[in-house]
Amino acid sequence: MGRGPLRAARRVELYLRAALLVPLRFVAGMLLLVAYYLVCRVCTLFVDEVAEEGRPRLRGWRRVAVVRAGQGLSRAMLFVFGFYWIRETHRSYPNAEVSIETFPTFSVSQHDVHQGQSEELELPGAIVSNHVSYVDILYHMSVSFPSFVAKESVSRLPLVGLISKCLGCIFVQRESKASDSKGVSGAVTERVQEAYQDKNSSMMLLFPEGTTTNGDYLLPFRTGAFLARVPVQPVILRYPYMMFSPAWDSMDGARHVFLLLCQFVNYIEVVRLPVYCPSEQEKEDPKLYANNVRKLIATEVLFIPLPKI
């Protein structure tokens, strides 16, 4: 639905949904957005310490309030969009049949440790995820509340600008090949290493594919997420559907949001793999590291082929 002509009955159904669902969901979504903006505004009052790109350094109760409110309101926003249930699967062990160039070592993630075990956890510096929709951001915010890379223009948007700064986003001037002296890769690497070394810092959320897809394929991974040579948390997102796909691959953004709001129920399935610890060989070769993580993700969700591009 959304790319071709609709039958008369389906068109009438769409009009009814547009009249009943879209206004309610739009108003509810705006109220949630304004509520979180107010939380961020209050928590940044009288904060003199500012990091690069105008990001406020939030500590103590300010940081806790921004994170907790962000997680709760992001989940509420998903509910408004029709994602009433989220099915999550936590894999405890790697797939024994995975075939990669240099077999990695795996550590146990926080979700996979049972009471009484004393294994030392190897926490990740970044979350690496396939990229299917703008909804991906809301899901990750509701669970991990990570920082991510955004266009520089986002920092100037009403409401969203302050929120993105409180998230700790790295802003990129897409029209420029190098937005600053360090470059985007350098800034991302620095933040990933900081998150790995300081467990109180926000992890980076990175989409190595570099763009959204329909979820049926896994594009080649860029190496930016793997230059820091630290463990990463692979997360796989899927959006099963019957009528309209939440995947944002080719449709105009406004039209896609409208049709998504018209759908009574939307579905999201999440697979969280164990933290991936790179081998010494992978640390020295980011491309090998990226390719091996990509192969692991594709093997865990057998429906995803690996196009050779």
Secondary structure, DSSP 8 states (H G I E B T S, - for coil): --SS---HHHHHHHHHHHHHHHHHHHHHHHHHHHHHHHHHHHHTTT---B-GGG-B---HHHHHHHHHHHHHHHHHHHHHTT---EEEEE-SS--TT---SS--EE---GGG--TT--------SEEEE----THHHHHHHHHT--EEEEEGGGGGSTTHHHHHHHHT-EEE-TTSS-SSSSHHHHHHHHHHHHHHH-TTS--EEE-TTSS---SS------SGGGTT-S-EEEEEEE---SSS----SSS-HHHHHHHHHH-S---EEEEE---EE--HHHHH-HHHHHHHHHHHHHHHSTT------
